[in-house]
Amino acid sequence: MTRQTLTADGIRQSYLQYGAPDLPALLLPPGITSPAQTWAFVGERLGVRYRTIIPDLRGRGLSEGGAHLAYDLDSYAADIEALVATIGLLAPALMGHSMGARIAIRLARQGICEVVRAVLIDPPMSGPGRRLYPTDLSCFLDSLALAHQSTDPSVLKPFVPGWSEKHLRTRLEWLRRCDRHAVIASHAGFHTEDIHADLPHLTLPTRLVIAGRGGVVSEEDVAEIGALNARIELRTVIGAGHMSPWEDEQGFVEALEGFL
């Protein structure tokens, strides 16, 4: 693993890299409160087969944050486009989780940087005129506050039950590096930004990976996605909730097989 920090899209961006430079490239934008380091265990596993890049999205980890930045899908996508160009990442596969999946959808639709295929892991399907995202903003803000107040990782167990001590400790440490402005604005974006309009325009091979007991992507959502774009494949991590890599790592990896 190496960590790099550079300026791209006019802001400081930091990212983790796994795997040799000559391997096929894989770009992994994380979710709303998941700095790159929380995905390190996945990066280590995927880095055996792919040059895996996991960015700290703006307002997370060691990337630039603050109230002076915008936290909408177009801004996140522009950051990733600039990062890909700056480091010379050639034709990566794209794999986004939760908010990162929404960013991946927007990025793939825009088509500004060449992406060969996309994996969308449990994207929030909320949007204008749709049902609310199932996790309330207060839940995110409460976990952020606890991360700043406590050094005991068990305080996060109510938010992510069943996680290992190792994953809880990593999450506690890196939640402190999630900008409150970024979280608030991004959660609002779950309800004001429309990814459904983007889905029919995805022409690259795409796989939707949903959590069997997550509640973020419903059966009705799956049917609508299929109606909007019949080319999108579906896989389910049956025993996992929304944070599937942490809850069923092997099931999560198996859901990627035969696609990447």
C-alpha positions as CSV (number, residue, x, y, z in Angstrom):
1,M,0.0,0.0,0.0
2,T,1.1,3.5,-0.7
3,R,-0.6,6.8,0.0
4,Q,-0.2,9.8,-2.3
5,T,-1.4,13.4,-2.0
6,L,-1.6,15.8,-4.9
7,T,-3.6,18.8,-6.2
8,A,-6.3,17.9,-8.7
9,D,-9.5,19.8,-9.7
10,G,-8.0,22.7,-7.7
11,I,-8.1,20.9,-4.3
12,R,-5.9,18.7,-2.2
13,Q,-6.7,15.0,-2.9
14,S,-5.3,12.0,-1.2
15,Y,-5.6,8.4,-2.2
16,L,-4.4,4.9,-1.4
17,Q,-2.9,2.6,-4.0
18,Y,-2.6,-1.2,-3.9
19,G,-1.2,-3.5,-6.5
20,A,1.5,-3.2,-9.2
21,P,1.3,-0.3,-11.7
22,D,1.1,-2.8,-14.6
23,L,-2.1,-4.5,-13.4
24,P,-5.5,-3.6,-14.7
25,A,-6.8,-0.4,-13.0
26,L,-9.7,-0.3,-10.5
27,L,-11.0,2.9,-9.0
28,L,-13.1,2.7,-5.8
29,P,-14.9,5.8,-4.6
30,P,-16.3,5.1,-1.0
31,G,-19.4,6.2,0.8
32,I,-20.5,9.2,2.8
33,T,-18.5,8.6,6.0
34,S,-15.9,6.1,4.7
35,P,-12.4,7.6,4.1
36,A,-10.1,5.5,2.0
37,Q,-8.4,3.9,5.0
38,T,-11.6,2.2,6.0
39,W,-11.5,0.2,2.7
40,A,-7.9,-0.8,3.2
41,F,-8.8,-4.5,3.8
42,V,-10.6,-4.6,0.5
43,G,-7.8,-2.8,-1.3
44,E,-5.3,-5.3,0.0
45,R,-7.4,-8.2,-1.3
46,L,-8.2,-6.6,-4.7
47,G,-4.6,-5.3,-5.1
48,V,-3.4,-8.9,-5.8
49,R,-5.2,-8.7,-9.2
50,Y,-5.8,-4.9,-9.8
51,R,-4.0,-1.6,-9.4
52,T,-6.6,-0.5,-6.9
53,I,-7.0,3.3,-6.3
54,I,-9.2,4.3,-3.3
55,P,-9.6,8.1,-3.0
56,D,-10.4,10.1,0.0
57,L,-13.4,12.0,-1.3
58,R,-13.4,15.8,-0.7
59,G,-14.2,16.4,2.9
60,R,-13.0,13.0,4.0
61,G,-9.7,11.5,5.2
62,L,-6.6,13.6,4.1
63,S,-8.3,15.3,1.2
64,E,-9.4,18.9,1.4
65,G,-12.6,19.7,3.2
66,G,-14.5,22.6,4.7
67,A,-17.5,24.8,4.1
68,H,-15.9,26.5,1.1
69,L,-16.3,23.4,-1.0
70,A,-19.4,22.0,-2.8
71,Y,-20.5,18.4,-2.0
72,D,-22.7,17.5,-5.0
73,L,-22.3,14.6,-7.5
74,D,-20.9,16.8,-10.2
75,S,-18.2,18.1,-7.9
76,Y,-17.3,14.6,-6.7
77,A,-17.2,13.3,-10.3
78,A,-15.0,16.2,-11.4
79,D,-12.5,15.4,-8.6
80,I,-12.3,11.8,-9.7
81,E,-11.9,12.8,-13.4
82,A,-9.1,15.2,-12.4
83,L,-7.4,12.5,-10.2
84,V,-7.5,9.9,-13.0
85,A,-6.0,12.4,-15.5
86,T,-3.3,13.6,-13.0
87,I,-2.0,10.1,-12.1
88,G,-2.4,8.8,-15.6
89,L,-4.8,6.0,-14.7
90,L,-5.7,4.3,-18.0
91,A,-9.2,2.9,-18.6
92,P,-10.0,1.9,-15.0
93,A,-12.9,-0.2,-13.9
94,L,-15.1,1.7,-11.5
95,M,-16.5,0.3,-8.3
96,G,-18.5,2.6,-5.9
97,H,-20.2,1.9,-2.6
98,S,-23.3,3.7,-1.4
99,M,-22.7,7.4,-2.1
100,G,-19.6,6.3,-4.1
101,A,-22.0,4.3,-6.3
102,R,-24.1,7.4,-7.0
103,I,-20.8,9.2,-7.9
104,A,-19.9,6.3,-10.2
105,I,-23.2,6.5,-12.0
106,R,-22.8,10.2,-12.6
107,L,-19.2,9.7,-13.7
108,A,-20.0,6.9,-16.1
109,R,-22.9,8.9,-17.6
110,Q,-20.7,11.9,-18.2
111,G,-18.1,9.8,-20.0
112,I,-15.4,12.4,-19.7
113,C,-12.8,9.8,-18.5
114,E,-12.6,6.4,-20.1
115,V,-14.1,3.7,-17.8
116,V,-14.3,0.1,-19.0
117,R,-17.0,-1.2,-16.6
118,A,-18.8,-0.2,-13.4
119,V,-19.8,-2.0,-10.2
120,L,-22.5,-0.2,-8.2
121,I,-22.7,-1.4,-4.6
122,D,-25.9,-0.6,-2.8
123,P,-26.4,2.9,-4.2
124,P,-29.0,5.1,-2.3
125,M,-32.0,5.1,-4.5
126,S,-33.6,8.2,-2.9
127,G,-34.1,11.3,-4.9
128,P,-36.6,14.1,-5.8
129,G,-40.1,12.9,-5.1
130,R,-38.9,9.5,-3.8
131,R,-38.7,7.8,-0.4
132,L,-36.2,9.1,2.0
133,Y,-32.8,7.5,2.4
134,P,-33.3,5.0,5.3
135,T,-30.5,6.3,7.5
136,D,-31.4,9.7,9.0
137,L,-28.8,12.5,9.0
138,S,-28.9,12.4,12.9
139,C,-27.4,8.9,12.8
140,F,-24.4,10.1,10.9
141,L,-23.9,13.2,13.0
142,D,-24.3,11.2,16.2
143,S,-21.6,8.8,15.1
144,L,-19.3,11.7,14.1
145,A,-19.7,13.3,17.5
146,L,-19.0,10.0,19.3
147,A,-15.8,9.6,17.2
148,H,-14.6,12.9,18.5
149,Q,-15.6,12.3,22.1
150,S,-14.4,8.7,22.7
151,T,-11.4,6.5,22.2
152,D,-13.5,3.3,22.7
153,P,-14.5,1.7,19.4
154,S,-17.4,-0.1,21.0
155,V,-19.4,3.2,21.0
156,L,-19.9,2.6,17.3
157,K,-21.4,-0.8,17.7
158,P,-25.0,0.4,17.7
159,F,-24.4,2.0,14.3
160,V,-22.6,-1.0,12.7
161,P,-23.6,-4.1,14.7
162,G,-21.6,-7.2,14.1
163,W,-18.4,-5.5,13.0
164,S,-15.0,-6.8,14.2
165,E,-13.0,-4.9,16.8
166,K,-10.4,-4.1,14.0
167,H,-13.0,-2.6,11.7
168,L,-14.6,-0.6,14.6
169,R,-11.2,0.8,15.6
170,T,-10.4,1.9,12.1
171,R,-13.8,3.4,11.6
172,L,-13.6,5.3,14.9
173,E,-10.2,6.8,14.0
174,W,-11.2,7.9,10.5
175,L,-14.7,9.2,11.2
176,R,-12.8,12.0,12.9
177,R,-11.6,13.0,9.5
178,C,-15.0,13.3,8.0
179,D,-16.0,17.0,7.6
180,R,-19.4,17.7,9.1
181,H,-20.3,20.2,6.3
182,A,-19.5,17.4,3.8
183,V,-21.7,14.9,5.5
184,I,-24.7,17.2,5.9
185,A,-24.5,18.4,2.3
186,S,-24.0,14.9,0.9
187,H,-27.0,13.5,2.8
188,A,-29.2,16.3,1.5
189,G,-28.0,15.4,-2.0
190,F,-29.4,11.9,-1.5
191,H,-32.8,13.6,-1.7
192,T,-32.2,16.4,-4.2
193,E,-30.0,14.8,-6.8
194,D,-31.5,12.4,-9.4
195,I,-29.5,9.4,-10.4
196,H,-32.4,7.6,-12.0
197,A,-32.1,10.0,-15.0
198,D,-28.5,8.9,-15.4
199,L,-29.1,5.2,-15.5
200,P,-30.6,4.8,-19.0
201,H,-27.4,6.5,-20.4
202,L,-25.0,3.9,-19.0
203,T,-23.6,2.0,-22.0
204,L,-20.6,0.3,-20.3
205,P,-20.9,-3.1,-18.7
206,T,-22.5,-2.5,-15.3
207,R,-23.2,-4.8,-12.3
208,L,-25.5,-3.8,-9.4
209,V,-24.5,-5.5,-6.2
210,I,-27.1,-5.2,-3.5
211,A,-27.2,-6.2,0.2
212,G,-29.7,-9.0,0.9
213,R,-30.8,-7.4,4.2
214,G,-29.7,-3.8,3.6
215,G,-33.0,-2.0,2.9
216,V,-31.2,0.6,0.8
217,V,-32.1,-1.0,-2.6
218,S,-35.6,-2.5,-2.5
219,E,-37.1,-5.1,-4.9
220,E,-39.1,-2.3,-6.4
221,D,-35.8,-0.3,-7.0
222,V,-34.3,-3.4,-8.7
223,A,-37.3,-3.7,-11.0
224,E,-37.1,0.0,-11.9
225,I,-33.4,-0.1,-12.5
226,G,-34.0,-3.1,-14.9
227,A,-36.7,-1.1,-16.7
228,L,-34.4,1.9,-17.0
229,N,-31.4,-0.1,-18.2
230,A,-31.8,-3.8,-19.0
231,R,-28.0,-4.1,-19.5
232,I,-27.3,-3.8,-15.8
233,E,-26.6,-7.2,-14.2
234,L,-27.7,-8.0,-10.6
235,R,-25.9,-9.8,-7.8
236,T,-26.9,-10.1,-4.1
237,V,-24.8,-10.5,-1.0
238,I,-27.4,-12.4,0.7
239,G,-26.2,-12.4,4.3
240,A,-25.0,-8.8,4.5
241,G,-26.5,-5.4,5.3
242,H,-25.6,-2.1,3.5
243,M,-22.0,-2.3,4.6
244,S,-21.5,-5.6,2.9
245,P,-17.7,-5.8,2.7
246,W,-17.5,-5.5,6.5
247,E,-20.3,-7.9,7.2
248,D,-19.6,-10.6,4.6
249,E,-16.3,-10.0,3.0
250,Q,-16.2,-13.4,1.2
251,G,-19.8,-13.0,-0.1
252,F,-18.9,-9.5,-1.3
253,V,-15.9,-10.7,-3.2
254,E,-17.8,-13.5,-4.7
255,A,-20.4,-11.0,-6.0
256,L,-17.6,-9.4,-8.1
257,E,-16.3,-12.6,-9.6
258,G,-16.6,-13.0,-13.4
259,F,-17.1,-9.3,-13.9
260,L,-14.0,-7.3,-13.0
